[in-house]
Amino acid sequence: MPREMLAFQKDDVLNVACRLGYTVSKEGKITEDGDSIKCHSCMCILTKDNLGVIAPGSKIPFCDNPACYSKYLAEEEKAI
C-alpha cells in the first residue's frame, strides 16, 4: 500500500520548518523550544541542509537519507 509524505524542495525548508512550529538557528539547526530536532530514524540533528521528509499528518521529521524514511515505513507496515 503506497504511503504519502510531505515532500518539499530544499528552497522551501525554512518555510516548512516555520509552518510546523520549528525555528531555525543562525547556525542552521532546526529547533523546537530551544531543543534540537533529530531524525526519527537515525537521530542525527536536523538542519536546514539535511531536513528531508515530514511524515504526513504529523510532525515526525526525517533527514534526507532515503533509508531513514523507508525504515519508518517498514516499521509502520509491521504494526498494521
C-alpha positions as CSV (number, residue, x, y, z in Angstrom):
1,M,0.0,0.0,0.0
2,P,1.6,3.3,-1.0
3,R,2.3,5.9,1.7
4,E,2.3,9.6,1.3
5,M,4.9,12.0,2.6
6,L,5.3,15.7,2.8
7,A,7.9,16.4,0.2
8,F,9.4,19.8,-0.5
9,Q,12.2,21.4,-2.3
10,K,15.4,22.5,-0.4
11,D,14.5,26.1,-1.1
12,D,11.3,25.6,1.0
13,V,12.9,24.1,4.1
14,L,12.8,27.3,6.2
15,N,9.2,27.9,5.3
16,V,8.2,24.2,6.0
17,A,10.1,24.3,9.4
18,C,8.4,27.5,10.4
19,R,4.9,26.3,9.4
20,L,5.4,23.2,11.6
21,G,6.3,25.5,14.6
22,Y,10.0,24.9,14.5
23,T,12.7,27.6,14.4
24,V,16.0,27.6,12.6
25,S,19.0,28.9,14.4
26,K,21.7,31.1,12.9
27,E,23.8,28.0,12.5
28,G,21.0,26.3,10.6
29,K,19.9,23.9,13.2
30,I,16.2,23.1,13.4
31,T,14.9,23.5,16.9
32,E,11.7,23.5,19.0
33,D,11.5,25.2,22.3
34,G,15.3,25.5,22.2
35,D,15.9,21.8,21.7
36,S,17.5,20.4,18.5
37,I,15.2,18.3,16.4
38,K,16.5,14.9,15.4
39,C,15.7,12.5,12.6
40,H,13.1,10.0,13.8
41,S,15.2,7.1,12.5
42,C,18.9,7.8,12.7
43,M,18.7,10.5,15.4
44,C,21.1,12.9,13.6
45,I,20.5,16.6,14.4
46,L,18.4,18.1,11.6
47,T,19.4,21.3,9.9
48,K,18.1,23.4,7.0
49,D,20.6,21.5,4.8
50,N,19.6,17.9,5.8
51,L,15.8,18.0,6.6
52,G,14.3,15.7,4.0
53,V,10.8,14.4,4.8
54,I,8.0,15.0,7.3
55,A,5.6,12.1,7.8
56,P,2.1,13.2,6.6
57,G,-0.4,14.2,9.3
58,S,2.4,14.6,11.9
59,K,5.5,16.4,12.8
60,I,7.7,13.3,12.6
61,P,10.8,14.6,10.8
62,F,13.4,12.6,8.9
63,C,16.8,13.6,7.4
64,D,17.4,13.5,3.7
65,N,18.7,9.9,3.8
66,P,16.0,7.8,2.0
67,A,16.8,4.8,4.2
68,C,15.5,6.6,7.3
69,Y,12.0,7.2,5.9
70,S,12.0,3.7,4.3
71,K,12.8,2.2,7.7
72,Y,9.9,4.1,9.3
73,L,7.5,2.9,6.6
74,A,8.6,-0.7,7.1
75,E,8.0,-0.4,10.8
76,E,4.6,1.1,10.3
77,E,3.7,-1.7,7.9
78,K,4.6,-4.3,10.6
79,A,2.4,-2.5,13.1
80,I,-0.7,-2.7,10.8
